[in-house]
Amino acid sequence: MTFTKSLSSFLGVSMALALQCSPVLAAVTQSPDVAAVKAVTEQFAADLAKGDLKAISRLYTDDAKLLPPDEDAVSGRAAILAYFEKTLRPDIIGGAQFDHYEVYGGGEAAVSVSQIRMMNSKGQIVERGKQTIVLLKQRGEWKIHRDMWSDNSPESTAK
């Protein structure tokens, strides 16, 4: 009976320790392509700073979808470029910064979750939010296949 109690206690402590270590284990199993996946959003930010929306559209797969908040999905690279030409015009948005990345997956598919700040041409933050993107590896390059974001900015009370 004492052996069974000791074994049960040992197993209970082991399970508690394993559960405590699970965030560490998750970090270890993150994508081996973390830097390459992050580089896609960093390229997005660099292209946006240059106002090169066509270059941004080339970061997406041919059959990519944008899933903007409170709007219908935008499907295909050409439609994505048209959407960005309306919403990311250089007179409205001057740049973006991504941070607090979580990257999962690897091989041929990955998911990136990050925080985003959009700035105007003066470098002032005009929008804060979160972004989740699904990336696929095509011809050795990571491409955005699905792009969904949310805005954390407080809604304007001005009418």
N, C-alpha and C positions, 0 to 999 in steps of 0.2 A: 504494500500500500504506500509506503514512504517513497519507494522508487517511482511509482506511478505519479505521485504528487510532485516529486522533483522533476520528472520528465515533463509533466504538464506545465509546470512553472517555467522550465527551460524553453519549451516550445512557445509559450505565451510571450516571454521576453524576446525571443528570437523574432517572432512575428511583429512585435511592436517595433523592434529595431529595424526590421526590413521595411516596414511602412514609413518609418522616419527617414530612411535612406532613399525612398522612391524618387524624390525630386532629383537627387544626385544621379540615380540610375537613369532617369529620363534625360538629364543633361548629357550623359555619356552616349545615349542612343540617338542624339540629335544627328542631323544630316552631316556626313563627312564633307558635303559641298556647301557648308554654311557661308564661307566667304564668297563663293561664286553666286549663291542665291542673293546674299546681301548686295552684291555688286550690281544686280539688276535694278534694285530700287535706287541705289546710289547713282547709276547711270540715268535713271529717270530724273532724279534731282538735278544732275549736271545738265542734261538736255533742256530741262525746264528753265534753268537759270539762263541758258542761251536763247530761249524762246523757240527751240527747234522741236516743234510738235510732231513733225514727220518722223524724226529720229525716235521720239517717244513711242509712236505707233508701231515702229519696227521692233520694239521690245515685246510685243504681243504675238501670240500665235495667230495664224490666218483665221481661225474660227474662235477666237477669244470672245469673252463676254465681260462687259463692265456691269456691275450690279450697284448702281449709285443709290444713295438713300432717297426714298420717296419718289423714285422714278422707275420707269420700265427698264428692263435690261437693254443694253446696247450690244449688238452682236456683229462681229466681224471687224477686221482691222480698219477698213474704209469708214465704217460707221463710228468706230472709236476715234479715229482722227477727226471726223466731223464734230463729234461730241466735244473733244478737247479744243477744237478751234473756237467753240462757243464758250467753254467754261474755263479754259486755261490761257486765255489771251494774255499776252505780255503786259497789256495795260491794266489787267486785273490781278494777275498772279505773277510774281517775280521770282519765286523759288519755293523749294520744299526741303524739309529736313526730316529724316526718318531715324528713329532710335528705339531702344528697348525691344530688340528683335528676339523672337522665338522662331527657330527654324526646325522643321521636322521633315522626315522622309529622306529621300536620296535615291540614287539609282537613276530612275527616269522621271520621278515626280517628287515634288516637295511643296510644303506649305510654309509661308512666312507670315507671321503676325508682328506688326510693329505699330508704333505711335508715329503720327505725322503732324507736322506743323507746316501750314502754307503761309507764305509771306507775300506782301505786296512788293512793288518795285523799290520801295524805301527800306525793305527788310523788316517791316512791322508784321507781326503775326496777325493774320486775318481769319485763320481757321485752325482749330486743333481737332484731332480725331484719332481713330484707330483704323488700321488697314489689315485685311486678310487677303493674301493672294495665293493662288494655286499656280505652281509653275510646272512646266513640262520640259524635259530636255529634248531638243530637236537638233539633229545634226551637230551634236556635241555642245550646244548652247542652251542655257536656261532661258525660257520664254514665259511670259505671263499668259496663263490660260483663262483664269477667272480672277477678277479684281473687285473686291467689295470693301467699302469703307463706311464709316459713320462719323458724324460731326459732333464733337463735344462742346462746341461753342454755344454760349447761351443765345437763345433766339432774340432777335431784335424786338424791342417793344415799340419802336417807332412805326407809325402807320403812314 
